[in-house]
Amino acid sequence: MNGSLKIGTFYGIPIQLHWTFLIIIPLFAWIIGSQILLTTELIGNIFRVSIDTSIIAEGYMPYILGIIIALGLFGGVLIHELAHSILAKSKGIKINSITLLIFGGISSMEEETPDPKVELPMAAIGPLTSLVVGIVCIAIMYLAAGAAAANPAVAGVFVFMFGYLGLLNVFLFGFNLLPAFPMDGGRVLRAFLARSMPLNKATRIAADVGKVFAVLFGILGIFLLNPILILIAFFIYIGASQESTAMKYNFLLKDVTVSDIMATDVRTVSPELPVREVIDLMYTTKHLGFPVEEKGHVTGMVTLSDVHKIAPLDREAMQVRDIMTRGIIALPPRAPVIDALRIMSGNNIGRIPVMEGDQLLGIVTRTDIMKVIELKEM
């Protein structure tokens, strides 16, 4: 995902951190720190425990605790997403990555049209894992409360932290069970609906329910002047729309292969061609990318984005070989078009060569795919 930084690998799955994560840390620190005494009283009343606040409310400690709790929450989100991913891998689904976002995480999976029998347990395992994490945190909170006699002030810090994390993970459990995309509850709803109707219709219904929840959260956030609820509403609405669109594309393109739509009159360029001539070729042909062919072998792709990476003055002295993208992604003619679209979206590219071994047969572009989708919708 664009804007993400890889922070490690677990069980063969790359773990990425989205830039929005950097927003939530100071935001959580401020929210928790500014409401520390009110929240302490709330946790004490909910769990019927006594919390010593002599350290909690001192100096910068409220904001330090806010940072720790924010990191702990995203640790819970990571465990939640790992549960999804590990179960998916056990079902033979490849996991490309897990990305931690401002309001949760996304597991990037290479799956075909979802099988409701597989999707139901995969969707349910995440919230259940959050519930278990919440229960464990609450159990640790009670252990800390039981040890308060030895050092009430230190025990109060642990009771507050684990009580807060317990509540957050239980909330994460309940929030993800909402029957609306992109939450896990939306996938559970789709899996149940798909038992009695086509999967694309079940997806559209679950996505529409998600949009209704998004509007409700947005209205509530506006009335309460709560930016968090407004951002959650935006997150849900965009997620529901993307899920619905992805399923629509899967449905419309399910029987189409790249050989059905590829252009066969492919213009190739030599690696020795000056960059200025490539730009002229783009103007005359209205094509924004060309395979680079040398001695009968495709060695790369040169696109408008490659040209843009070079300063205008430097282009005059450069050849295609200096700016082209090597190690191109190619597809065989029998590959499903939906795979091409997925690769284009994941790698932010606009065209893919179609090859049989070393032989270039054609090229398929994002524009070609969009035209097919428009025709299929008719």
C-alpha positions as CSV (number, residue, x, y, z in Angstrom):
1,M,0.0,0.0,0.0
2,N,1.3,3.4,-0.9
3,G,2.5,5.5,2.0
4,S,3.5,2.5,4.1
5,L,6.8,1.5,5.7
6,K,7.8,-2.1,6.3
7,I,8.6,-2.7,10.0
8,G,9.1,-6.4,10.0
9,T,7.9,-9.9,9.0
10,F,5.9,-12.5,11.0
11,Y,5.1,-16.0,9.8
12,G,6.4,-15.0,6.4
13,I,4.0,-12.0,6.2
14,P,5.4,-8.5,5.7
15,I,4.1,-6.1,8.4
16,Q,3.7,-2.5,7.1
17,L,3.0,0.8,9.0
18,H,0.8,3.4,7.2
19,W,1.7,7.0,7.6
20,T,-1.8,7.6,9.3
21,F,-0.4,5.6,12.2
22,L,1.7,8.6,13.1
23,I,-1.4,10.7,13.4
24,I,-3.1,8.5,16.0
25,I,-0.2,8.4,18.5
26,P,-0.3,12.2,19.4
27,L,-4.1,12.2,19.0
28,F,-4.5,9.3,21.5
29,A,-1.9,10.8,23.8
30,W,-3.8,14.1,23.9
31,I,-7.3,12.5,24.3
32,I,-6.2,10.1,27.1
33,G,-4.0,12.7,28.8
34,S,-6.7,15.4,28.9
35,Q,-9.3,13.1,30.2
36,I,-7.1,11.0,32.5
37,L,-9.1,11.5,35.8
38,L,-12.5,11.0,34.2
39,T,-11.3,7.8,32.4
40,T,-9.7,6.5,35.6
41,E,-13.0,6.9,37.4
42,L,-14.9,5.2,34.6
43,I,-12.6,2.2,34.5
44,G,-12.8,1.9,38.3
45,N,-16.6,2.0,38.2
46,I,-16.9,-0.5,35.3
47,F,-14.5,-3.1,36.8
48,R,-15.2,-2.3,40.5
49,V,-11.5,-1.7,41.3
50,S,-9.8,1.1,43.2
51,I,-7.1,3.0,41.2
52,D,-4.5,5.1,42.9
53,T,-4.0,8.2,40.7
54,S,-0.9,9.7,42.5
55,I,1.4,8.8,39.6
56,I,-1.2,8.6,36.8
57,A,-2.1,12.3,37.0
58,E,1.4,13.7,37.6
59,G,3.2,15.9,35.1
60,Y,3.5,14.4,31.7
61,M,2.6,10.9,32.8
62,P,-1.0,11.2,31.4
63,Y,0.4,11.8,27.9
64,I,3.1,9.1,28.3
65,L,0.4,6.6,29.2
66,G,-1.6,7.8,26.2
67,I,1.3,6.9,23.9
68,I,1.8,3.5,25.6
69,I,-1.9,2.7,25.3
70,A,-2.0,3.8,21.6
71,L,0.9,1.4,20.9
72,G,-0.8,-1.3,22.9
73,L,-4.0,-0.8,20.9
74,F,-2.2,-1.2,17.6
75,G,-0.5,-4.3,19.0
76,G,-4.0,-5.7,19.5
77,V,-4.9,-4.7,15.9
78,L,-1.8,-6.5,14.6
79,I,-2.8,-9.6,16.5
80,H,-6.3,-9.3,15.1
81,E,-5.0,-9.1,11.5
82,L,-2.5,-11.9,12.1
83,A,-5.4,-14.1,13.2
84,H,-7.1,-13.5,9.8
85,S,-3.9,-14.0,7.9
86,I,-2.7,-17.2,9.6
87,L,-6.1,-18.8,9.1
88,A,-6.2,-17.6,5.4
89,K,-2.7,-19.1,4.9
90,S,-4.0,-22.4,6.3
91,K,-6.7,-22.4,3.6
92,G,-4.1,-21.9,0.9
93,I,-4.6,-18.2,0.4
94,K,-1.4,-16.1,-0.1
95,I,-1.0,-13.1,2.1
96,N,1.0,-10.3,0.5
97,S,1.1,-8.0,3.6
98,I,-0.5,-6.6,6.7
99,T,-0.8,-2.8,6.8
100,L,-1.6,-1.0,10.1
101,L,-3.8,2.0,9.5
102,I,-5.3,4.8,11.6
103,F,-8.5,2.8,12.5
104,G,-7.3,-0.7,12.2
105,G,-5.5,-3.0,9.8
106,I,-5.8,-4.5,6.3
107,S,-4.6,-7.9,5.3
108,S,-3.7,-8.0,1.6
109,M,-4.7,-11.4,0.3
110,E,-4.4,-13.0,-3.1
111,E,-7.8,-14.6,-3.3
112,E,-10.2,-15.3,-6.1
113,T,-14.0,-14.9,-5.7
114,P,-14.5,-15.4,-2.0
115,D,-15.9,-18.8,-0.9
116,P,-18.6,-18.1,1.8
117,K,-17.6,-21.3,3.6
118,V,-14.1,-20.1,3.9
119,E,-14.9,-16.4,4.4
120,L,-17.2,-17.0,7.4
121,P,-14.5,-18.5,9.8
122,M,-11.9,-16.1,8.4
123,A,-14.1,-13.1,9.2
124,A,-15.1,-14.3,12.6
125,I,-11.6,-15.2,13.9
126,G,-10.4,-11.5,14.0
127,P,-13.1,-10.2,16.4
128,L,-12.9,-13.3,18.5
129,T,-9.1,-12.8,18.8
130,S,-9.7,-9.2,19.9
131,L,-12.1,-10.4,22.5
132,V,-9.5,-12.8,23.9
133,V,-6.9,-10.1,23.9
134,G,-9.4,-7.9,25.8
135,I,-10.1,-10.6,28.4
136,V,-6.4,-11.2,28.9
137,C,-5.8,-7.5,29.5
138,I,-8.7,-7.3,32.0
139,A,-7.3,-10.4,33.8
140,I,-3.9,-8.7,34.1
141,M,-5.7,-5.6,35.4
142,Y,-7.3,-7.6,38.2
143,L,-3.9,-9.2,39.1
144,A,-2.4,-5.7,39.3
145,A,-5.3,-4.5,41.5
146,G,-4.8,-7.5,43.8
147,A,-1.1,-6.5,44.3
148,A,-2.0,-2.8,45.1
149,A,-1.3,-3.3,48.8
150,A,2.5,-3.6,48.1
151,N,2.7,-0.4,46.0
152,P,-0.6,1.3,45.3
153,A,0.8,4.0,43.0
154,V,2.6,1.6,40.7
155,A,-0.3,-0.8,40.8
156,G,-2.6,2.0,39.8
157,V,-0.6,2.6,36.6
158,F,-0.9,-1.0,35.6
159,V,-4.6,-1.2,36.5
160,F,-5.3,1.9,34.4
161,M,-3.3,0.7,31.4
162,F,-4.6,-2.8,31.2
163,G,-8.1,-1.8,32.1
164,Y,-8.0,0.8,29.3
165,L,-6.6,-1.7,26.8
166,G,-9.1,-4.3,27.8
167,L,-12.0,-1.9,27.1
168,L,-10.4,-0.9,23.8
169,N,-10.0,-4.5,22.6
170,V,-13.6,-5.4,23.7
171,F,-14.8,-2.3,21.8
172,L,-12.7,-3.5,18.7
173,F,-14.5,-6.9,19.0
174,G,-17.9,-5.2,19.0
175,F,-17.1,-2.6,16.4
176,N,-15.8,-5.3,14.0
177,L,-19.0,-7.3,14.4
178,L,-21.1,-4.5,12.9
179,P,-22.8,-6.1,9.9
180,A,-21.2,-3.6,7.5
181,F,-18.2,-3.5,5.1
182,P,-15.3,-3.1,5.6
183,M,-15.6,-4.6,9.1
184,D,-15.5,-8.3,9.7
185,G,-19.2,-8.3,10.5
186,G,-19.9,-7.2,6.9
187,R,-18.0,-10.3,5.6
188,V,-20.0,-12.5,8.0
189,L,-23.2,-10.9,6.7
190,R,-22.1,-11.5,3.1
191,A,-21.2,-15.1,3.8
192,F,-24.7,-15.7,5.2
193,L,-26.5,-13.8,2.4
194,A,-24.4,-15.7,-0.2
195,R,-26.1,-19.0,0.9
196,S,-29.3,-17.9,-0.8
197,M,-28.2,-15.4,-3.5
198,P,-25.4,-14.6,-5.9
199,L,-22.2,-13.4,-4.3
200,N,-22.1,-10.1,-6.1
201,K,-25.6,-9.3,-4.9
202,A,-24.7,-10.3,-1.4
203,T,-21.7,-8.0,-1.5
204,R,-23.7,-5.1,-2.8
205,I,-26.2,-5.5,0.1
206,A,-23.4,-5.7,2.7
207,A,-21.7,-2.7,1.2
208,D,-24.9,-0.7,1.2
209,V,-25.4,-1.6,4.9
210,G,-21.9,-0.3,5.5
211,K,-22.7,3.0,3.8
212,V,-25.8,3.4,6.0
213,F,-23.6,2.9,9.1
214,A,-21.1,5.4,7.7
215,V,-23.8,8.0,7.3
216,L,-25.1,7.4,10.8
217,F,-21.6,7.7,12.3
218,G,-21.0,10.9,10.3
219,I,-24.2,12.5,11.4
220,L,-23.5,11.6,15.0
221,G,-20.0,12.9,14.7
222,I,-21.2,16.2,13.4
223,F,-23.8,16.6,16.1
224,L,-21.3,15.7,18.9
225,L,-18.5,17.7,17.2
226,N,-16.4,14.5,17.4
227,P,-13.8,14.3,14.6
228,I,-13.0,10.6,15.5
229,L,-16.6,9.6,14.6
230,I,-16.4,11.6,11.4
231,L,-13.1,9.9,10.4
232,I,-14.6,6.5,11.2
233,A,-17.6,7.3,9.0
234,F,-15.2,8.2,6.1
235,F,-13.2,5.1,6.7
236,I,-16.3,2.8,6.6
237,Y,-17.9,4.5,3.6
238,I,-14.7,4.4,1.5
239,G,-14.0,0.8,2.5
240,A,-17.6,-0.3,1.7
241,S,-17.4,1.4,-1.7
242,Q,-14.1,-0.2,-2.6
243,E,-15.3,-3.7,-1.6
244,S,-18.4,-3.3,-3.7
245,T,-16.4,-2.1,-6.7
246,A,-13.9,-4.9,-6.4
247,M,-16.6,-7.5,-6.3
248,K,-18.4,-5.9,-9.3
249,Y,-15.2,-6.1,-11.3
250,N,-14.7,-9.7,-10.3
251,F,-18.2,-10.6,-11.4
252,L,-18.0,-8.7,-14.7
253,L,-14.6,-9.9,-15.7
254,K,-14.8,-13.5,-14.4
255,D,-14.8,-15.2,-17.9
256,V,-12.5,-12.7,-19.6
257,T,-8.8,-13.5,-20.3
258,V,-6.1,-11.0,-21.3
259,S,-6.0,-12.5,-24.8
260,D,-9.6,-11.5,-25.3
261,I,-8.8,-7.8,-24.9
262,M,-5.1,-7.3,-25.5
263,A,-3.8,-5.1,-28.4
264,T,-1.7,-7.2,-30.7
265,D,-0.2,-4.4,-32.8
266,V,2.4,-3.6,-30.1
267,R,4.9,-0.9,-30.8
268,T,8.3,-1.7,-29.2
269,V,11.3,0.6,-28.8
270,S,15.0,0.0,-28.7
271,P,17.1,0.6,-25.6
272,E,19.3,2.9,-27.6
273,L,16.4,5.2,-28.6
274,P,16.9,8.8,-27.3
275,V,14.4,9.8,-24.6
276,R,13.4,12.8,-26.7
277,E,12.2,10.5,-29.5
278,V,10.3,8.4,-27.0
279,I,8.4,11.5,-25.9
280,D,7.7,12.3,-29.5
281,L,6.4,8.8,-30.1
282,M,4.0,9.1,-27.1
283,Y,2.6,12.3,-28.7
284,T,2.1,10.8,-32.2
285,T,0.7,7.4,-31.0
286,K,-1.1,8.6,-27.9
287,H,0.4,5.6,-26.1
288,L,2.0,6.3,-22.7
289,G,4.2,3.3,-22.5
290,F,6.2,0.8,-24.7
291,P,7.9,-2.5,-24.2
292,V,11.7,-2.2,-24.7
293,E,13.0,-5.0,-27.0
294,E,16.6,-5.9,-27.6
295,K,17.7,-8.8,-29.9
296,G,14.2,-10.2,-29.9
297,H,13.8,-10.2,-26.1
298,V,11.7,-7.8,-24.0
299,T,14.1,-6.3,-21.4
300,G,11.9,-3.7,-19.8
301,M,9.1,-1.0,-20.1
302,V,9.5,2.7,-20.7
303,T,6.5,4.8,-19.6
304,L,5.6,8.4,-19.1
305,S,6.1,8.1,-15.4
306,D,9.7,7.0,-16.1
307,V,10.2,10.1,-18.2
308,H,8.8,12.3,-15.5
309,K,11.4,11.0,-13.0
310,I,14.1,12.7,-15.1
311,A,14.7,16.5,-15.2
312,P,13.9,18.0,-18.6
313,L,17.5,19.1,-19.2
314,D,18.9,15.6,-18.5
315,R,16.5,13.9,-20.9
316,E,18.4,15.3,-23.9
317,A,21.5,13.3,-23.2
318,M,19.7,10.0,-22.1
319,Q,18.5,6.9,-23.9
320,V,15.7,4.5,-23.1
321,R,18.0,2.1,-21.4
322,D,18.9,4.9,-18.8
323,I,15.3,5.4,-17.6
324,M,13.3,2.2,-18.4
325,T,11.9,-0.1,-15.8
326,R,13.6,-3.4,-15.8
327,G,12.2,-6.7,-14.4
328,I,8.8,-6.2,-15.9
329,I,5.7,-7.9,-14.9
330,A,4.2,-10.0,-17.7
331,L,1.1,-12.3,-18.0
332,P,0.4,-15.3,-20.2
333,P,-2.5,-14.9,-22.7
334,R,-4.7,-17.3,-20.7
335,A,-4.5,-15.2,-17.5
336,P,-7.7,-13.8,-16.2
337,V,-8.2,-10.1,-16.8
338,I,-9.0,-9.5,-13.1
339,D,-5.5,-10.7,-12.3
340,A,-4.1,-8.0,-14.6
341,L,-6.3,-5.3,-12.9
342,R,-5.2,-6.5,-9.5
343,I,-1.5,-6.4,-10.5
344,M,-1.9,-2.9,-12.0
345,S,-3.6,-1.6,-8.9
346,G,-1.1,-3.2,-6.5
347,N,2.0,-2.0,-8.4
348,N,0.6,1.4,-9.6
349,I,1.2,0.6,-13.3
350,G,-1.0,1.2,-16.4
351,R,-0.1,-1.6,-18.8
352,I,1.2,-5.2,-18.8
353,P,2.9,-7.1,-21.6
354,V,1.3,-10.4,-22.6
355,M,3.9,-13.0,-23.3
356,E,4.2,-16.7,-24.1
357,G,7.7,-17.6,-23.0
358,D,10.0,-15.0,-24.5
359,Q,7.5,-14.1,-27.3
360,L,5.7,-10.8,-27.0
361,L,2.0,-11.4,-28.1
362,G,0.4,-8.2,-27.1
363,I,-0.2,-5.6,-24.3
364,V,-3.2,-5.0,-22.1
365,T,-3.8,-1.6,-20.5
366,R,-6.0,-0.3,-17.7
367,T,-8.0,1.6,-20.3
368,D,-8.7,-1.6,-22.2
369,I,-10.0,-3.2,-19.0
370,M,-12.2,-0.2,-18.1
371,K,-13.8,-0.3,-21.6
372,V,-14.6,-4.0,-21.2
373,I,-16.2,-3.2,-17.8
374,E,-18.3,-0.5,-19.3
375,L,-19.5,-2.8,-22.1
376,K,-20.3,-5.6,-19.6
377,E,-22.3,-3.3,-17.5
378,M,-24.6,-2.6,-20.5
